[in-house]
Amino acid sequence: NKHGQVAGRCLALVPVMDMVNHGAELEHGVFYDDETDTVKVACTIDTKVGEEVRMYYGDRTNQELLVHSGFLAN
């Protein structure tokens, strides 16, 4: 927030974010801004307009990805 305080980590269901494809590296962060009551995505790499942004689902085996996220990486 504007005072530099961090509320902590939370889990949330964010519409449309479940459609983001998995990437092997962290390419962006997702943050909740309590001042504007919005979810924001900040890219950690240079991204051009129209370029796909992928989400790092974590260091998981294909079995874990299938159980937790419903897909296989390879």
C-alpha positions as CSV (number, residue, x, y, z in Angstrom):
1,N,0.0,0.0,0.0
2,K,1.0,3.7,0.0
3,H,2.7,3.2,3.4
4,G,5.0,0.5,2.2
5,Q,3.2,-2.2,4.1
6,V,2.7,-5.6,2.6
7,A,-0.4,-7.4,3.6
8,G,1.1,-10.8,2.9
9,R,0.6,-13.6,0.4
10,C,-2.8,-14.7,-0.5
11,L,-4.5,-17.1,-2.9
12,A,-7.3,-16.0,-5.1
13,L,-9.3,-17.1,-8.1
14,V,-8.7,-14.5,-10.7
15,P,-10.9,-14.7,-13.8
16,V,-9.0,-15.2,-17.1
17,M,-5.6,-15.8,-15.3
18,D,-6.4,-19.6,-15.5
19,M,-6.1,-19.2,-19.3
20,V,-2.4,-18.1,-19.1
21,N,-0.1,-20.7,-20.6
22,H,2.7,-22.3,-18.5
23,G,6.3,-21.1,-19.1
24,A,9.5,-22.6,-17.9
25,E,10.7,-19.4,-16.3
26,L,9.1,-16.6,-14.3
27,E,8.0,-13.9,-16.8
28,H,5.7,-11.8,-14.7
29,G,4.2,-11.3,-11.3
30,V,0.6,-10.9,-10.3
31,F,-0.2,-8.5,-7.6
32,Y,-3.3,-7.3,-5.8
33,D,-3.4,-3.5,-5.3
34,D,-5.6,-2.9,-2.2
35,E,-5.7,0.9,-2.9
36,T,-7.3,0.5,-6.3
37,D,-8.9,-2.9,-5.6
38,T,-7.4,-4.3,-8.8
39,V,-5.2,-7.2,-9.9
40,K,-2.1,-6.1,-11.7
41,V,0.4,-8.0,-13.9
42,A,4.0,-6.8,-14.0
43,C,6.3,-8.4,-16.6
44,T,9.9,-9.2,-15.5
45,I,11.1,-9.5,-19.1
46,D,10.7,-7.2,-22.2
47,T,7.4,-7.9,-23.8
48,K,6.1,-6.5,-27.1
49,V,2.5,-5.7,-27.8
50,G,0.6,-8.9,-28.8
51,E,3.4,-11.2,-27.5
52,E,2.3,-14.0,-25.3
53,V,2.9,-13.7,-21.6
54,R,3.3,-17.1,-19.8
55,M,2.9,-17.9,-16.1
56,Y,5.4,-20.0,-14.2
57,Y,3.3,-22.7,-12.5
58,G,6.2,-23.8,-10.4
59,D,8.8,-26.5,-10.4
60,R,6.5,-29.5,-10.8
61,T,6.6,-32.8,-12.4
62,N,4.2,-33.6,-15.3
63,Q,2.1,-35.7,-12.8
64,E,1.9,-32.7,-10.4
65,L,1.0,-30.3,-13.3
66,L,-1.7,-32.7,-14.4
67,V,-3.2,-33.1,-10.9
68,H,-3.0,-29.4,-9.9
69,S,-3.3,-27.6,-13.2
70,G,-4.9,-30.0,-15.7
71,F,-2.1,-30.2,-18.3
72,L,1.2,-31.8,-19.1
73,A,4.3,-29.7,-20.0
74,N,5.9,-32.3,-22.2
